[in-house]
Amino acid sequence: MASISQQHPSAKAKALKAAEASERRERLRRGLPATVELLQQRHADRIDDSDIDAYVNLNWLEWHGGGLRLTITGRNVCAQLAPTALV
């Protein structure tokens, strides 16, 4: 497999775009619990509009009756981030 430095310019651009999308998804994943906390406190106005759009596109949040709520997928993502108790 060719390294990124040996790839065609358009392949480099695609690889870079994929890496940026992966980094953004990870940032959103890490920030989801804080976002949920803001929603619970009724401070959705403090969440960046582009992040809301991204969360909805990822199916982690959904619009319901004019408000946002966590989806089952979003709950699972939050559960993966929760610290586990050591027994």
Long-range contacts (C-beta under 8 A, 24 or more apart in sequence): 24-54, 25-58, 28-54, 28-55, 28-58, 28-60, 29-77, 29-81, 30-81, 32-60, 32-74, 32-77, 32-78, 32-81, 33-78, 33-81, 35-61, 36-70, 36-74, 36-78, 39-67, 39-68, 39-69, 39-70, 44-68
